[in-house]
Amino acid sequence: MLRTKCRDVATRLRQRVGLSIRHAAGLTNEPPPRCDDPDEAFGDVHGVARLVHRELPSMLIGGVGSLFFQMLHPYAMAGVAQHSRYQDDPLGRVLQTANFIGATTFGSKASAQVAIDRVLSVHQYVHGVADDGQPYDANDPQLLLWIHCAEIYMFLGAYRRFGSTRLSDTEADRYVAEMAPLARTLGVITPPESVSELCAALLTFRGELRLSADGVAARDFIAYGVMKSRIQRIVYRLLVLSAWSLLPAYAQDFLGVRQRGWRDRLLIRPATTAICYAMRIAVPPPRHVAIVSPPSTATT
């Protein structure tokens, strides 16, 4: 009886802490319904993407990191600055991204298509003139390629460093390949299908990258202005520092956040690893079906 009561108390406490963590991260809605039927699911139910995207801690680090990475393209940053309310609703974009990733990774073809159509609809209105006087458009295939590559580079990097399992190089390539069909549905013409192609694609943008004035404001706000309580700020700061350490050296230099290697290895990485472990206890990742199938190529 006492053991059962203690177990019930522990379960309720874990659920309460887990709910607090999700709300602090902006995840106030229930995750979208999961589809495990291979014929009905949008993505590969045995795929690496489900393994990578199921863990909240590494996805938070990768998600924050992708925001820093993406803002280095002045046209992507102009779209955010001119067409979003990120300073009024700093976690709104996190929630939108989480819902989109959840629907297209774990959802059915129907629910994924709804999420895709919503993004395509929003993109119709995101266009304008950047600070250099050049026009930009969210539906530009090259700009979409940048956003896609920066995002999956950070999600993959965060999981490989802070995820609960170790990915082989082959599995990492499969992750990139599994994300390619989704990129095509959004308008990317030639998305990368391996880690080497991903890194090569990112390098082609290097000459276009810079930290604009809007980027400086976004960098400082995302780094310091999101969380309010003291504990949340401490944890979030560790996640930000860990995200910066995953960025390529040239991206860190553009952002002005180059990390000291010894500080990351001896202080930041161990502390973040411990936080990720605690978060996985409070918010257990959903079960994952063993990776047995070849990389997914279907989009419908």
Backbone as CSV, one residue per row, in Angstrom:
resi,resn,N_x,N_y,N_z,CA_x,CA_y,CA_z,C_x,C_y,C_z
1,MET,0.827,-1.203,0.000,0.000,0.000,0.000,0.866,1.260,0.000
2,LEU,1.861,1.304,0.917,2.735,2.471,0.984,3.539,2.622,-0.300
3,ARG,4.003,1.483,-0.831,4.786,1.545,-2.081,3.929,2.063,-3.222
4,THR,2.679,1.620,-3.293,1.776,2.081,-4.347,1.506,3.569,-4.214
5,LYS,1.303,4.032,-2.964,1.035,5.447,-2.731,2.243,6.297,-3.120
6,CYS,3.414,5.855,-2.769,4.627,6.596,-3.130,4.802,6.651,-4.647
7,ARG,4.489,5.518,-5.292,4.611,5.485,-6.752,3.611,6.442,-7.397
8,ASP,2.392,6.513,-6.858,1.383,7.424,-7.401,1.812,8.877,-7.215
9,VAL,2.360,9.185,-6.038,2.822,10.548,-5.770,3.952,10.918,-6.729
10,ALA,4.872,9.989,-6.928,5.990,10.243,-7.838,5.497,10.454,-9.265
11,THR,4.504,9.680,-9.674,3.947,9.825,-11.030,3.289,11.180,-11.198
12,ARG,2.493,11.596,-10.193,1.838,12.902,-10.280,2.853,14.028,-10.291
13,LEU,3.905,13.893,-9.490,4.938,14.922,-9.458,5.645,15.019,-10.807
14,ARG,5.959,13.869,-11.392,6.625,13.871,-12.693,5.732,14.506,-13.755
15,GLN,4.425,14.187,-13.707,3.510,14.781,-14.667,3.427,16.288,-14.496
16,ARG,3.426,16.741,-13.235,3.359,18.184,-12.985,4.616,18.883,-13.466
17,VAL,5.773,18.298,-13.186,7.032,18.882,-13.642,7.102,18.864,-15.163
18,GLY,6.675,17.750,-15.752,6.682,17.654,-17.207,5.808,18.704,-17.851
19,LEU,4.622,18.939,-17.262,3.722,19.960,-17.786,4.351,21.342,-17.661
20,SER,5.020,21.598,-16.542,5.685,22.886,-16.353,6.786,23.099,-17.385
21,ILE,7.533,22.040,-17.659,8.613,22.140,-18.651,8.035,22.430,-20.030
22,ARG,6.983,21.722,-20.405,6.375,21.952,-21.714,5.833,23.356,-21.832
23,HIS,5.193,23.857,-20.786,4.650,25.212,-20.823,5.764,26.256,-20.880
24,ALA,6.853,26.017,-20.141,7.981,26.952,-20.183,8.590,27.022,-21.576
25,ALA,8.520,25.912,-22.309,9.049,25.864,-23.673,8.041,26.359,-24.700
26,GLY,6.871,26.774,-24.233,5.854,27.269,-25.152,4.956,26.200,-25.714
27,LEU,5.091,24.953,-25.232,4.310,23.841,-25.765,3.062,23.664,-24.918
28,THR,2.085,24.534,-25.150,0.878,24.542,-24.326,-0.206,23.623,-24.862
29,ASN,-0.058,23.158,-26.079,-1.047,22.261,-26.673,-0.595,20.810,-26.555
30,GLU,-1.560,19.911,-26.628,-1.233,18.493,-26.644,-0.546,18.146,-27.964
31,PRO,0.390,17.200,-27.933,1.017,16.776,-29.190,-0.026,16.272,-30.176
32,PRO,0.206,16.455,-31.478,-0.764,15.966,-32.475,-0.895,14.452,-32.407
33,PRO,-2.048,13.933,-32.835,-2.249,12.469,-32.811,-1.153,11.755,-33.589
34,ARG,-0.699,10.656,-33.033,0.375,9.885,-33.649,-0.198,8.777,-34.526
35,CYS,0.381,8.605,-35.685,-0.042,7.556,-36.609,1.095,6.556,-36.776
36,ASP,0.850,5.297,-36.418,1.869,4.253,-36.528,1.569,3.265,-37.657
37,ASP,0.570,3.565,-38.459,0.240,2.715,-39.598,1.141,3.108,-40.774
38,PRO,2.008,2.207,-41.232,2.928,2.567,-42.322,2.228,3.053,-43.582
39,ASP,0.996,2.586,-43.814,0.272,2.986,-45.015,-0.398,4.351,-44.870
40,GLU,-0.636,4.777,-43.633,-1.335,6.028,-43.393,-0.412,7.149,-42.922
41,ALA,0.736,6.797,-42.376,1.646,7.806,-41.827,2.330,8.594,-42.940
42,PHE,2.580,9.857,-42.690,3.280,10.694,-43.672,4.750,10.319,-43.756
43,GLY,5.381,10.101,-42.608,6.788,9.744,-42.563,6.982,8.267,-42.326
44,ASP,8.234,7.855,-42.323,8.593,6.458,-42.086,8.431,6.147,-40.600
45,VAL,7.530,5.232,-40.275,7.282,4.924,-38.866,8.479,4.235,-38.223
46,HIS,9.385,3.691,-39.021,10.606,3.071,-38.512,11.816,3.996,-38.672
47,GLY,11.574,5.236,-39.074,12.667,6.087,-39.506,13.483,6.719,-38.398
48,VAL,14.612,7.259,-38.801,15.494,7.966,-37.883,14.874,9.294,-37.454
49,ALA,14.077,9.902,-38.323,13.454,11.183,-37.973,12.598,11.055,-36.719
50,ARG,11.891,9.942,-36.595,11.078,9.747,-35.392,11.948,9.594,-34.146
51,LEU,13.104,9.001,-34.317,14.017,8.855,-33.192,14.564,10.218,-32.764
52,VAL,14.954,11.024,-33.728,15.545,12.338,-33.437,14.504,13.310,-32.888
53,HIS,13.317,13.311,-33.480,12.318,14.330,-33.159,11.488,14.004,-31.927
54,ARG,11.653,12.835,-31.352,10.796,12.463,-30.222,11.295,13.026,-28.894
55,GLU,12.536,13.509,-28.825,13.108,13.925,-27.545,13.069,15.448,-27.402
56,LEU,12.326,15.912,-26.406,12.146,17.341,-26.192,13.450,18.086,-25.916
57,PRO,14.348,17.594,-25.047,15.543,18.390,-24.712,16.413,18.707,-25.921
58,SER,16.779,17.700,-26.696,17.647,17.964,-27.839,16.922,18.767,-28.908
59,MET,15.608,18.592,-29.036,14.859,19.379,-30.008,14.800,20.847,-29.600
60,LEU,14.738,21.116,-28.298,14.783,22.503,-27.843,16.126,23.140,-28.181
61,ILE,17.199,22.417,-27.917,18.535,22.940,-28.222,18.691,23.144,-29.723
62,GLY,18.278,22.140,-30.502,18.368,22.271,-31.945,17.478,23.364,-32.482
63,GLY,16.289,23.497,-31.911,15.368,24.534,-32.368,15.891,25.924,-32.101
64,VAL,16.412,26.149,-30.893,16.999,27.450,-30.566,18.206,27.713,-31.463
65,GLY,19.034,26.693,-31.637,20.207,26.848,-32.490,19.844,27.184,-33.920
66,SER,18.768,26.573,-34.435,18.371,26.850,-35.817,17.914,28.289,-35.977
67,LEU,17.308,28.875,-34.933,16.918,30.281,-35.008,18.145,31.179,-35.163
68,PHE,19.184,30.890,-34.370,20.419,31.676,-34.488,21.057,31.489,-35.855
69,PHE,21.075,30.266,-36.329,21.705,29.970,-37.619,20.928,30.657,-38.746
70,GLN,19.612,30.503,-38.746,18.791,31.038,-39.828,18.849,32.554,-39.913
71,MET,18.980,33.229,-38.766,18.976,34.692,-38.779,20.196,35.274,-39.480
72,LEU,21.196,34.455,-39.770,22.388,34.954,-40.444,22.148,35.228,-41.920
73,HIS,21.059,34.706,-42.471,20.725,35.086,-43.841,19.856,36.336,-43.769
74,PRO,20.322,37.458,-44.319,19.596,38.718,-44.133,18.183,38.699,-44.679
75,TYR,17.903,37.877,-45.706,16.554,37.842,-46.256,15.629,37.014,-45.373
76,ALA,16.148,35.933,-44.803,15.356,35.165,-43.844,15.057,36.022,-42.615
77,MET,16.056,36.773,-42.159,15.869,37.624,-40.989,14.895,38.749,-41.279
78,ALA,14.949,39.305,-42.478,14.012,40.372,-42.844,12.579,39.862,-42.801
79,GLY,12.366,38.639,-43.274,11.025,38.069,-43.237,10.511,37.927,-41.821
80,VAL,11.380,37.482,-40.912,10.983,37.345,-39.510,10.709,38.712,-38.890
81,ALA,11.604,39.671,-39.129,11.473,40.993,-38.521,10.227,41.720,-39.005
82,GLN,9.902,41.544,-40.278,8.808,42.318,-40.870,7.458,41.622,-40.818
83,HIS,7.464,40.319,-40.564,6.202,39.580,-40.665,5.908,38.703,-39.454
84,SER,6.588,38.916,-38.352,6.282,38.127,-37.157,6.277,39.035,-35.928
85,ARG,5.765,38.499,-34.829,5.716,39.240,-33.566,6.577,38.507,-32.533
86,TYR,7.792,38.162,-32.919,8.574,37.277,-32.059,8.904,37.904,-30.706
87,GLN,9.021,39.231,-30.642,9.317,39.845,-29.343,8.077,39.931,-28.456
88,ASP,6.895,39.992,-29.070,5.655,39.978,-28.289,5.263,38.561,-27.897
89,ASP,5.588,37.606,-28.749,5.241,36.206,-28.505,6.465,35.347,-28.803
90,PRO,7.487,35.412,-27.936,8.768,34.759,-28.248,8.684,33.252,-28.407
91,LEU,7.710,32.629,-27.747,7.609,31.175,-27.824,6.588,30.709,-28.856
92,GLY,5.908,31.668,-29.482,4.916,31.306,-30.479,5.518,30.575,-31.661
93,ARG,6.688,31.052,-32.116,7.334,30.401,-33.254,7.812,29.004,-32.879
94,VAL,8.255,28.837,-31.621,8.661,27.516,-31.151,7.479,26.561,-31.212
95,LEU,6.309,27.039,-30.752,5.113,26.208,-30.762,4.713,25.853,-32.197
96,GLN,4.762,26.832,-33.095,4.402,26.570,-34.489,5.343,25.534,-35.111
97,THR,6.639,25.704,-34.857,7.616,24.754,-35.395,7.396,23.365,-34.803
98,ALA,7.157,23.305,-33.491,6.943,22.014,-32.829,5.709,21.314,-33.394
99,ASN,4.628,22.068,-33.597,3.418,21.468,-34.151,3.656,20.960,-35.572
100,PHE,4.409,21.732,-36.362,4.683,21.331,-37.741,5.556,20.078,-37.773
101,ILE,6.626,20.074,-36.980,7.510,18.906,-36.931,6.748,17.688,-36.416
102,GLY,5.920,17.892,-35.402,5.153,16.775,-34.854,4.191,16.186,-35.877
103,ALA,3.484,17.065,-36.603,2.493,16.586,-37.576,3.156,15.870,-38.740
104,THR,4.297,16.385,-39.199,4.935,15.796,-40.379,5.850,14.618,-40.038
105,THR,6.182,14.461,-38.766,7.016,13.328,-38.354,6.173,12.176,-37.823
106,PHE,5.185,12.499,-36.994,4.419,11.459,-36.310,2.980,11.350,-36.792
107,GLY,2.531,12.272,-37.619,1.131,12.301,-38.001,0.804,11.501,-39.246
108,SER,-0.477,11.477,-39.555,-0.959,10.821,-40.762,-0.696,11.707,-41.972
109,LYS,-0.902,11.158,-43.146,-0.748,11.953,-44.361,-1.710,13.134,-44.355
110,ALA,-2.921,12.898,-43.850,-3.921,13.966,-43.836,-3.517,15.093,-42.894
111,SER,-3.107,14.753,-41.658,-2.736,15.801,-40.695,-1.464,16.515,-41.121
112,ALA,-0.542,15.790,-41.735,0.678,16.418,-42.224,0.363,17.400,-43.346
113,GLN,-0.563,17.025,-44.227,-0.904,17.911,-45.339,-1.554,19.192,-44.844
114,VAL,-2.355,19.089,-43.790,-2.954,20.291,-43.200,-1.854,21.228,-42.710
115,ALA,-0.855,20.673,-42.027,0.253,21.492,-41.513,1.057,22.097,-42.658
116,ILE,1.296,21.323,-43.700,2.052,21.816,-44.853,1.287,22.931,-45.553
117,ASP,-0.009,22.732,-45.755,-0.827,23.744,-46.423,-0.847,25.044,-45.621
118,ARG,-0.836,24.912,-44.292,-0.833,26.106,-43.448,0.454,26.901,-43.644
119,VAL,1.576,26.204,-43.695,2.856,26.883,-43.908,2.902,27.525,-45.289
120,LEU,2.459,26.809,-46.304,2.465,27.353,-47.661,1.564,28.577,-47.770
121,SER,0.451,28.556,-47.034,-0.459,29.705,-47.038,0.200,30.930,-46.410
122,VAL,0.881,30.727,-45.286,1.561,31.839,-44.621,2.654,32.414,-45.513
123,HIS,3.370,31.537,-46.207,4.472,31.985,-47.066,4.013,32.926,-48.171
124,GLN,2.754,32.833,-48.580,2.248,33.697,-49.640,2.313,35.173,-49.259
125,TYR,2.300,35.449,-47.965,2.261,36.835,-47.500,3.611,37.342,-47.011
126,VAL,4.616,36.465,-46.997,5.927,36.850,-46.462,6.843,37.237,-47.614
127,HIS,6.853,38.498,-47.918,7.746,39.043,-48.937,7.922,40.526,-48.651
128,GLY,8.945,41.104,-49.207,9.217,42.518,-48.953,10.588,42.905,-49.461
129,VAL,11.160,43.922,-48.829,12.478,44.432,-49.217,13.390,44.381,-47.998
130,ALA,14.573,43.784,-48.166,15.527,43.662,-47.063,16.295,44.968,-46.881
131,ASP,17.184,44.989,-45.886,17.898,46.226,-45.559,18.897,46.649,-46.624
132,ASP,19.224,45.751,-47.556,20.136,46.123,-48.644,19.384,46.575,-49.893
133,GLY,18.054,46.727,-49.755,17.254,47.181,-50.877,16.812,46.106,-51.832
134,GLN,17.183,44.850,-51.563,16.841,43.742,-52.437,15.529,43.092,-51.986
135,PRO,14.702,42.682,-52.936,13.450,42.013,-52.570,13.713,40.594,-52.074
136,TYR,12.860,40.117,-51.204,12.925,38.730,-50.743,11.526,38.152,-50.778
137,ASP,11.452,36.843,-50.842,10.169,36.139,-50.887,10.344,34.807,-50.172
138,ALA,9.441,34.507,-49.243,9.548,33.264,-48.471,9.425,32.030,-49.342
139,ASN,8.874,32.171,-50.532,8.744,31.029,-51.430,9.931,30.876,-52.372
140,ASP,10.950,31.691,-52.218,12.167,31.549,-53.009,12.795,30.190,-52.687
141,PRO,12.961,29.309,-53.684,13.501,27.967,-53.400,14.859,27.992,-52.709
142,GLN,15.709,28.975,-53.037,17.015,29.040,-52.392,16.903,29.445,-50.928
143,LEU,16.008,30.358,-50.632,15.796,30.751,-49.239,15.189,29.598,-48.450
144,LEU,14.288,28.870,-49.077,13.714,27.695,-48.427,14.776,26.634,-48.174
145,LEU,15.720,26.490,-49.115,16.811,25.534,-48.927,17.645,25.920,-47.718
146,TRP,17.937,27.211,-47.556,18.714,27.675,-46.407,18.006,27.340,-45.097
147,ILE,16.730,27.663,-45.028,15.962,27.404,-43.806,15.954,25.911,-43.492
148,HIS,15.714,25.105,-44.496,15.672,23.648,-44.312,17.012,23.119,-43.825
149,CYS,18.088,23.510,-44.492,19.413,22.977,-44.144,19.836,23.415,-42.744
150,ALA,19.617,24.686,-42.418,20.001,25.185,-41.094,19.230,24.448,-40.002
151,GLU,17.971,24.173,-40.264,17.134,23.519,-39.251,17.555,22.074,-39.012
152,ILE,17.672,21.286,-40.083,17.982,19.876,-39.863,19.435,19.694,-39.411
153,TYR,20.319,20.613,-39.798,21.701,20.552,-39.309,21.716,20.679,-37.790
154,MET,20.925,21.597,-37.261,20.924,21.823,-35.816,20.170,20.719,-35.074
155,PHE,19.045,20.244,-35.611,18.327,19.150,-34.958,19.203,17.901,-34.877
156,LEU,19.870,17.595,-35.982,20.729,16.411,-36.006,21.915,16.586,-35.063
157,GLY,22.557,17.741,-35.106,23.704,17.988,-34.237,23.344,17.927,-32.767
158,ALA,22.179,18.493,-32.413,21.751,18.478,-31.014,21.466,17.064,-30.549
159,TYR,20.841,16.253,-31.417,20.559,14.877,-30.993,21.837,14.071,-30.852
160,ARG,22.762,14.247,-31.781,23.996,13.460,-31.725,24.824,13.805,-30.489
161,ARG,24.674,15.012,-29.971,25.425,15.384,-28.772,24.637,15.139,-27.492
162,PHE,23.334,15.375,-27.510,22.573,15.334,-26.257,21.432,14.321,-26.258
163,GLY,21.243,13.578,-27.333,20.177,12.590,-27.377,20.493,11.370,-26.539
164,SER,19.479,10.531,-26.338,19.626,9.382,-25.436,20.315,8.196,-26.087
165,THR,20.404,8.177,-27.421,21.080,7.082,-28.110,22.119,7.652,-29.074
166,ARG,23.052,6.812,-29.454,24.099,7.234,-30.384,23.681,6.884,-31.815
167,LEU,23.784,7.860,-32.701,23.483,7.625,-34.104,24.758,7.292,-34.854
168,SER,24.691,6.284,-35.704,25.814,5.984,-36.587,25.825,6.998,-37.728
169,ASP,26.908,7.044,-38.465,26.984,7.935,-39.617,25.936,7.556,-40.655
170,THR,25.691,6.274,-40.802,24.667,5.817,-41.748,23.281,6.297,-41.331
171,GLU,22.991,6.228,-40.038,21.695,6.698,-39.543,21.579,8.208,-39.682
172,ALA,22.673,8.929,-39.489,22.645,10.379,-39.683,22.337,10.718,-41.142
173,ASP,22.941,9.985,-42.065,22.627,10.189,-43.489,21.160,9.892,-43.762
174,ARG,20.645,8.852,-43.128,19.232,8.499,-43.319,18.319,9.603,-42.816
175,TYR,18.694,10.225,-41.720,17.874,11.324,-41.198,17.757,12.442,-42.235
176,VAL,18.884,12.832,-42.810,18.874,13.895,-43.815,18.029,13.475,-45.016
177,ALA,18.170,12.212,-45.439,17.401,11.717,-46.583,15.905,11.685,-46.278
178,GLU,15.546,11.306,-45.052,14.132,11.248,-44.686,13.482,12.616,-44.659
179,MET,14.261,13.668,-44.402,13.707,15.020,-44.347,13.595,15.661,-45.725
180,ALA,14.222,15.071,-46.738,14.213,15.656,-48.076,12.813,15.712,-48.703
181,PRO,11.993,14.656,-48.618,10.659,14.746,-49.222,9.824,15.887,-48.648
182,LEU,9.908,16.113,-47.349,9.169,17.218,-46.736,9.641,18.548,-47.300
183,ALA,10.948,18.699,-47.466,11.481,19.937,-48.025,10.937,20.178,-49.427
184,ARG,10.814,19.119,-50.208,10.293,19.271,-51.576,8.839,19.740,-51.566
185,THR,8.046,19.252,-50.616,6.640,19.679,-50.562,6.526,21.164,-50.237
186,LEU,7.541,21.719,-49.590,7.527,23.136,-49.230,8.140,24.027,-50.309
187,GLY,8.747,23.419,-51.334,9.264,24.214,-52.432,10.754,24.139,-52.654
188,VAL,11.468,23.347,-51.853,12.907,23.178,-52.069,13.100,22.271,-53.278
189,ILE,13.941,22.685,-54.205,14.085,21.931,-55.459,15.030,20.742,-55.297
190,THR,16.197,20.978,-54.728,17.183,19.894,-54.576,17.681,19.833,-53.133
191,PRO,16.884,19.309,-52.219,17.331,19.204,-50.829,18.436,18.167,-50.691
192,PRO,19.322,18.337,-49.727,20.392,17.354,-49.503,19.816,16.028,-49.024
193,GLU,20.531,14.938,-49.315,20.075,13.616,-48.909,21.152,12.843,-48.153
194,SER,22.169,13.525,-47.689,23.199,12.926,-46.839,23.831,14.055,-46.039
195,VAL,24.578,13.692,-45.007,25.228,14.712,-44.185,26.254,15.494,-45.003
196,SER,26.989,14.805,-45.856,27.986,15.510,-46.667,27.320,16.497,-47.615
197,GLU,26.188,16.117,-48.199,25.454,17.041,-49.060,24.884,18.203,-48.253
198,LEU,24.457,17.937,-47.035,23.934,18.985,-46.162,25.007,20.029,-45.866
199,CYS,26.188,19.576,-45.474,27.281,20.502,-45.161,27.719,21.281,-46.397
200,ALA,27.737,20.605,-47.537,28.116,21.273,-48.778,27.091,22.338,-49.150
201,ALA,25.806,22.027,-48.966,24.755,22.998,-49.280,24.862,24.232,-48.388
202,LEU,25.135,24.027,-47.104,25.272,25.161,-46.188,26.446,26.052,-46.594
203,LEU,27.530,25.453,-47.037,28.707,26.234,-47.418,28.444,27.121,-48.624
204,THR,27.518,26.729,-49.500,27.230,27.558,-50.670,26.595,28.883,-50.286
205,PHE,26.049,28.969,-49.076,25.412,30.203,-48.618,26.377,31.128,-47.878
206,ARG,27.583,30.658,-47.617,28.473,31.399,-46.724,28.702,32.839,-47.185
207,GLY,28.821,33.042,-48.490,29.043,34.393,-48.990,27.846,35.312,-48.845
208,GLU,26.667,34.751,-48.601,25.453,35.552,-48.449,25.155,35.898,-46.995
209,LEU,25.882,35.296,-46.064,25.545,35.432,-44.650,26.152,36.687,-44.039
210,ARG,25.403,37.304,-43.158,25.877,38.433,-42.357,24.850,38.656,-41.254
211,LEU,25.263,39.338,-40.222,24.347,39.665,-39.127,23.837,41.085,-39.348
212,SER,22.615,41.194,-39.815,22.010,42.499,-40.073,21.629,43.164,-38.756
213,ALA,21.183,44.412,-38.848,20.730,45.121,-37.646,19.548,44.391,-37.007
214,ASP,18.635,43.891,-37.847,17.522,43.094,-37.316,18.045,41.816,-36.679
215,GLY,19.111,41.252,-37.255,19.704,40.050,-36.698,20.318,40.282,-35.338
216,VAL,20.965,41.428,-35.152,21.547,41.771,-33.854,20.456,41.830,-32.791
217,ALA,19.339,42.498,-33.131,18.226,42.608,-32.174,17.647,41.236,-31.860
218,ALA,17.492,40.392,-32.897,16.939,39.053,-32.676,17.902,38.193,-31.874
219,ARG,19.200,38.268,-32.192,20.205,37.485,-31.446,20.139,37.816,-29.956
220,ASP,20.125,39.092,-29.639,20.147,39.484,-28.231,18.841,39.129,-27.530
221,PHE,17.736,39.271,-28.235,16.458,38.948,-27.609,16.341,37.457,-27.350
222,ILE,16.679,36.637,-28.353,16.567,35.181,-28.188,17.554,34.680,-27.145
223,ALA,18.712,35.319,-27.053,19.719,34.879,-26.087,19.366,35.252,-24.654
224,TYR,18.679,36.390,-24.474,18.501,36.886,-23.098,17.058,37.233,-22.717
225,GLY,16.176,37.449,-23.686,14.897,38.051,-23.346,13.696,37.150,-23.352
226,VAL,13.900,35.836,-23.409,12.759,34.937,-23.576,12.177,34.500,-22.233
227,MET,13.016,33.986,-21.341,12.535,33.430,-20.071,12.496,34.497,-18.983
228,LYS,11.580,34.323,-18.041,11.369,35.337,-17.008,11.878,34.909,-15.633
229,SER,11.550,33.701,-15.191,11.947,33.307,-13.842,13.448,33.012,-13.798
230,ARG,14.044,33.088,-12.601,15.488,32.925,-12.453,15.942,31.526,-12.863
231,ILE,15.227,30.496,-12.411,15.617,29.129,-12.743,15.491,28.887,-14.236
232,GLN,14.391,29.358,-14.826,14.214,29.199,-16.263,15.336,29.888,-17.032
233,ARG,15.752,31.068,-16.561,16.824,31.796,-17.253,18.135,31.025,-17.193
234,ILE,18.425,30.405,-16.051,19.672,29.641,-15.908,19.666,28.437,-16.859
235,VAL,18.562,27.688,-16.851,18.469,26.513,-17.719,18.506,26.939,-19.178
236,TYR,17.744,27.972,-19.503,17.693,28.421,-20.887,19.058,28.922,-21.349
237,ARG,19.784,29.576,-20.463,21.110,30.062,-20.841,22.030,28.902,-21.204
238,LEU,21.944,27.819,-20.454,22.752,26.638,-20.778,22.361,26.065,-22.146
239,LEU,21.065,26.043,-22.427,20.611,25.533,-23.719,21.106,26.419,-24.860
240,VAL,21.096,27.737,-24.642,21.583,28.665,-25.666,23.076,28.463,-25.898
241,LEU,23.844,28.377,-24.823,25.289,28.173,-24.963,25.595,26.857,-25.671
242,SER,24.817,25.829,-25.349,25.008,24.534,-26.009,24.639,24.621,-27.483
243,ALA,23.585,25.366,-27.795,23.199,25.548,-29.198,24.295,26.283,-29.957
244,TRP,24.865,27.326,-29.370,25.953,28.054,-30.024,27.140,27.139,-30.307
245,SER,27.437,26.244,-29.366,28.601,25.377,-29.538,28.415,24.395,-30.694
246,LEU,27.166,24.145,-31.094,26.886,23.230,-32.197,26.971,23.913,-33.560
247,LEU,26.946,25.229,-33.574,27.012,25.961,-34.837,28.392,25.832,-35.462
248,PRO,28.477,25.855,-36.777,29.804,25.889,-37.412,30.584,27.108,-36.934
249,ALA,31.898,27.016,-36.947,32.736,28.110,-36.445,32.433,29.418,-37.159
250,TYR,32.207,29.371,-38.487,31.950,30.615,-39.211,30.635,31.255,-38.767
251,ALA,29.634,30.432,-38.408,28.367,30.973,-37.932,28.541,31.605,-36.552
252,GLN,29.323,30.964,-35.682,29.617,31.556,-34.384,30.309,32.909,-34.552
253,ASP,31.218,32.990,-35.514,31.939,34.249,-35.733,30.998,35.337,-36.235
254,PHE,30.123,35.008,-37.165,29.161,35.992,-37.654,28.280,36.506,-36.517
255,LEU,27.893,35.603,-35.631,27.028,35.967,-34.507,27.792,36.642,-33.376
256,GLY,29.118,36.484,-33.363,29.915,37.020,-32.272,29.769,36.227,-30.993
257,VAL,29.633,34.895,-31.135,29.401,34.046,-29.956,30.372,32.872,-29.934
258,ARG,31.562,33.048,-30.491,32.532,31.937,-30.534,32.761,31.386,-29.124
259,GLN,32.654,30.075,-28.994,32.756,29.408,-27.701,34.191,28.964,-27.410
260,ARG,34.589,29.073,-26.144,35.869,28.502,-25.718,35.694,26.995,-25.575
261,GLY,36.548,26.226,-26.240,36.400,24.781,-26.261,36.439,24.150,-24.886
262,TRP,37.371,24.574,-24.041,37.502,23.960,-22.718,36.275,24.259,-21.858
263,ARG,35.722,25.459,-22.003,34.544,25.826,-21.211,33.348,24.982,-21.613
264,ASP,33.213,24.728,-22.904,32.116,23.911,-23.374,32.279,22.469,-22.898
265,ARG,33.477,21.906,-23.056,33.695,20.492,-22.707,33.606,20.238,-21.209
266,LEU,34.143,21.161,-20.399,34.242,20.907,-18.964,33.048,21.417,-18.158
267,LEU,32.352,22.424,-18.661,31.278,23.034,-17.879,29.921,22.932,-18.556
268,ILE,29.819,23.515,-19.739,28.505,23.657,-20.381,27.939,22.312,-20.805
269,ARG,28.748,21.513,-21.499,28.230,20.248,-22.017,27.810,19.291,-20.896
270,PRO,28.612,19.098,-19.839,28.153,18.208,-18.763,26.885,18.709,-18.083
271,ALA,26.805,20.023,-17.853,25.617,20.570,-17.199,24.385,20.395,-18.080
272,THR,24.515,20.644,-19.366,23.391,20.488,-20.284,22.990,19.029,-20.411
273,THR,23.964,18.133,-20.427,23.660,16.699,-20.484,22.826,16.279,-19.277
274,ALA,23.179,16.791,-18.102,22.417,16.473,-16.891,21.000,17.028,-16.975
275,ILE,20.858,18.236,-17.496,19.531,18.837,-17.640,18.685,18.027,-18.622
276,CYS,19.299,17.610,-19.721,18.575,16.809,-20.716,18.103,15.487,-20.110
277,TYR,18.960,14.878,-19.306,18.598,13.621,-18.646,17.398,13.838,-17.728
278,ALA,17.438,14.918,-16.939,16.327,15.210,-16.028,15.048,15.514,-16.795
279,MET,15.165,16.221,-17.906,13.984,16.544,-18.706,13.373,15.296,-19.318
280,ARG,14.214,14.341,-19.717,13.674,13.100,-20.285,12.931,12.286,-19.239
281,ILE,13.341,12.403,-17.976,12.608,11.723,-16.907,11.249,12.384,-16.707
282,ALA,11.243,13.729,-16.725,9.999,14.462,-16.505,9.078,14.401,-17.714
283,VAL,9.660,14.416,-18.911,8.871,14.355,-20.150,9.400,13.184,-20.980
284,PRO,8.998,11.968,-20.638,9.539,10.791,-21.351,9.201,10.851,-22.833
285,PRO,10.163,10.556,-23.682,9.869,10.529,-25.124,8.958,9.371,-25.456
286,PRO,8.119,9.518,-26.487,7.259,8.389,-26.888,8.095,7.227,-27.375
287,ARG,7.517,6.058,-27.320,8.240,4.861,-27.747,8.639,4.994,-29.209
288,HIS,9.695,4.305,-29.576,10.166,4.351,-30.954,10.265,2.944,-31.502
289,VAL,9.697,2.742,-32.688,9.772,1.449,-33.363,11.175,1.294,-33.931
290,ALA,11.739,0.107,-33.831,13.106,-0.129,-34.287,13.291,0.292,-35.738
291,ILE,14.467,0.850,-36.019,14.787,1.282,-37.377,15.134,0.047,-38.196
292,VAL,14.221,-0.303,-39.109,14.465,-1.513,-39.890,14.286,-1.294,-41.381
293,SER,13.603,-0.225,-41.754,13.280,-0.038,-43.167,14.293,0.862,-43.841
294,PRO,14.357,0.833,-45.171,15.238,1.739,-45.903,14.726,3.156,-45.819
295,PRO,15.551,4.165,-46.169,15.123,5.555,-46.089,13.822,5.795,-46.853
296,SER,12.943,6.609,-46.244,11.668,6.916,-46.853,11.840,7.914,-47.990
297,THR,11.105,7.703,-49.074,11.147,8.645,-50.195,9.770,9.138,-50.581
298,ALA,8.711,8.505,-50.062,7.345,8.896,-50.432,6.941,10.152,-49.701
299,THR,6.142,10.987,-50.336,5.632,12.201,-49.711,4.127,12.174,-49.615
300,THR,3.510,11.178,-50.197,2.050,11.113,-50.120,1.639,9.688,-49.808
